[in-house]
Amino acid sequence: MINNKLHLINQNIAKTCATFNKQVKDIKIVAVSKTIASENIIEAINCGCKIFGENYVTEAKQKWPKILQDFPNTKLHFIGHLQTNKVKLALELFDCIESVDNEKLALEIAKQQQKLSKRPEIFLQVNIGDEEQKSGIALEKLPDFLKFCQKLDLNVVGLMAIPPAHESPSPYFALLAKLARELNLKNLSMGMSSDYQEAIALGANYIRLGTAIFGPRNSS
């Protein structure tokens, strides 16, 4: 039952906020719905989920237009690796792109947002663990990349990161929070089903939850 899972998540959020002096109203759940069927997404909406995260533009395009007709107040975040040839499609559908990490992508978003007269919120994805195989801008390049994006009139509102899989995430969450403070960015998208309480404790206000809401997913 999605309702029961969300009840537990909300209890955990409230407990963490009370312990670390955070405001529950500031914490936003991004329900990660890649590979999740429309009926389960609709159930989650009816249980109170307002923001959904998708990893693949093509998959999102197949299921979301119909859902958004019925639930127009739902917000969509793109959280996967975005190819430049999919930017136009992505901007037509998504309210926020959480994974901007290179100049080529930033330039294409700037071009398409002008054409479409739509200015989505942007998070810069940071390669917080300096991992070769991971997407994300390198730490030392982040300040200049932010300036580059701002000059393009991108609506940069925060930072996003995925810590290394087999290490304690807390030092990486703390580092991302420090970077956001230094760059005067208000939003932090960090923390997933296994570590969202640590992320909230260290400053996350967007948490990306898939398994915790929908249960284990089939691999896509």
C-alpha positions in Angstrom: 0.0 0.0 0.0 1.5 3.3 -1.1 -0.5 5.1 1.5 1.1 3.1 4.3 4.6 3.7 2.9 4.0 7.4 2.6 2.7 7.5 6.2 5.9 5.9 7.4 8.0 8.3 5.3 6.2 11.3 6.6 6.6 10.0 10.2 10.4 9.6 9.6 10.6 13.1 8.1 8.8 14.7 11.0 11.0 12.8 13.5 14.2 13.9 11.7 13.0 17.5 11.4 12.2 17.6 15.1 15.6 16.2 16.0 17.6 18.5 13.7 15.5 21.7 14.0 14.2 21.6 10.4 10.7 22.6 9.2 8.6 19.7 7.8 6.9 22.1 5.4 10.3 22.7 3.7 10.9 19.1 2.8 9.6 18.1 -0.6 9.3 14.5 -1.7 10.2 13.7 -5.4 8.5 10.4 -6.1 10.8 8.6 -8.5 8.4 6.9 -11.0 10.7 5.5 -13.7 9.3 2.1 -14.8 6.3 2.6 -12.6 2.9 2.1 -14.2 0.4 5.0 -14.6 -2.1 3.4 -12.2 0.5 3.3 -9.4 1.5 6.9 -10.1 -2.2 8.0 -9.9 -2.5 6.1 -6.6 0.6 8.1 -5.3 -1.0 11.3 -6.4 -4.2 10.5 -4.6 -2.1 9.7 -1.5 -0.6 13.2 -1.6 2.5 13.1 -3.8 2.8 16.3 -5.8 6.3 16.0 -7.4 7.5 13.1 -9.5 10.9 12.3 -10.9 11.6 10.6 -14.2 15.0 9.4 -15.6 14.0 8.9 -19.3 12.4 11.5 -21.5 10.9 8.9 -23.9 9.3 6.9 -21.1 7.9 10.0 -19.4 6.5 11.3 -22.7 4.5 8.0 -23.1 2.8 8.1 -19.7 2.7 11.7 -18.3 0.7 13.8 -20.8 -2.5 11.8 -20.0 -1.8 11.9 -16.2 -1.2 15.6 -16.3 -4.5 16.2 -18.1 -6.2 14.7 -15.1 -3.9 16.1 -12.4 -2.6 19.4 -13.8 -1.1 20.6 -10.5 1.5 17.7 -10.5 5.1 18.8 -11.0 7.6 16.8 -13.0 11.4 16.8 -12.3 13.9 15.2 -14.8 16.5 13.4 -12.7 18.4 11.3 -15.3 21.2 11.9 -17.7 19.8 14.4 -20.3 21.1 14.2 -23.9 21.1 17.4 -25.9 18.9 15.9 -28.6 16.1 15.3 -26.0 16.2 18.8 -24.4 13.2 20.2 -26.5 11.0 17.2 -25.5 12.2 17.5 -21.9 11.4 21.2 -21.6 7.9 20.7 -23.1 7.1 18.2 -20.3 9.2 18.9 -17.2 9.0 21.8 -14.7 12.5 21.2 -13.4 15.7 19.6 -14.7 17.9 18.4 -11.8 20.8 17.0 -13.8 22.5 19.9 -15.7 26.2 19.2 -15.6 27.9 20.5 -18.8 28.1 23.6 -21.0 26.7 21.9 -24.2 23.6 20.9 -22.3 23.2 24.3 -20.7 23.5 26.0 -24.1 20.8 23.8 -25.5 18.4 24.4 -22.6 19.0 28.2 -23.0 18.2 27.9 -26.7 15.0 25.8 -26.2 13.7 27.7 -23.3 13.7 30.9 -25.4 12.0 29.1 -28.3 9.3 27.5 -26.0 9.0 30.6 -23.7 9.3 28.2 -20.8 12.0 28.6 -18.1 12.3 25.5 -16.0 14.0 25.4 -12.6 17.5 24.0 -12.9 19.6 22.1 -10.4 23.3 21.6 -11.2 24.4 18.0 -10.7 27.7 17.8 -8.9 30.0 14.7 -9.1 30.3 14.9 -5.3 32.5 11.8 -4.9 34.7 12.6 -7.9 33.8 9.2 -9.5 34.8 8.6 -13.1 31.7 6.7 -14.1 29.2 9.3 -12.6 27.6 12.2 -14.3 28.0 15.6 -12.7 30.2 18.7 -12.8 33.6 18.4 -11.1 33.8 20.3 -7.7 36.5 22.6 -8.8 34.5 23.6 -12.0 31.2 24.3 -10.2 31.6 28.0 -9.4 32.5 28.9 -13.0 29.8 26.6 -14.4 27.2 28.3 -12.2 28.2 31.7 -13.6 28.1 30.3 -17.1 24.5 29.0 -16.6 23.4 32.3 -15.0 24.8 34.3 -17.9 22.6 32.1 -20.2 19.6 33.1 -18.0 19.1 29.6 -16.8 16.9 29.5 -13.6 19.5 27.8 -11.4 17.8 27.1 -8.0 20.0 24.5 -6.4 22.4 21.6 -6.4 21.8 17.8 -6.8 24.2 14.9 -6.1 24.3 11.2 -5.7 27.0 10.1 -3.2 29.3 7.0 -3.9 27.3 3.9 -3.4 29.4 2.0 -0.9 30.4 4.8 1.5 28.7 6.7 4.2 26.7 9.4 2.4 26.8 11.9 5.3 30.2 13.6 4.5 29.1 14.0 0.9 25.7 15.5 1.9 27.6 17.9 4.2 29.9 18.9 1.4 27.0 19.6 -1.0 25.3 21.7 1.6 28.5 23.7 2.1 28.9 24.3 -1.6 25.2 25.5 -1.9 25.8 28.0 1.0 28.9 29.3 -0.6 27.2 29.7 -4.0 24.1 31.2 -2.4 21.8 28.5 -3.7 18.7 27.7 -1.6 17.8 24.1 -2.7 19.5 20.8 -2.2 18.3 17.6 -3.9 20.0 14.8 -2.1 19.0 11.6 -0.4 17.2 8.6 -1.7 15.2 5.7 -0.1 18.1 4.4 1.9 19.5 7.6 3.3 16.9 10.4 3.1 16.9 11.0 6.9 20.7 11.7 6.9 20.2 14.0 3.9 17.4 16.0 5.6 19.6 16.3 8.8 22.4 17.8 6.6 20.2 20.3 4.7 18.3 18.5 1.9 14.9 20.0 1.1 14.2 17.7 -2.0 14.5 14.0 -1.4 14.2 11.5 -4.3 12.3 8.4 -3.2 11.4 5.5 -5.4 11.6 2.1 -3.6 10.4 3.7 -0.3 7.1 4.7 -2.0 6.6 2.1 -4.8 8.5 -0.9 -3.5 11.3 -2.7 -5.4 11.1 -1.9 -9.1 11.6 -4.2 -12.1 14.9 -3.3 -13.8 14.2 -1.3 -17.0 
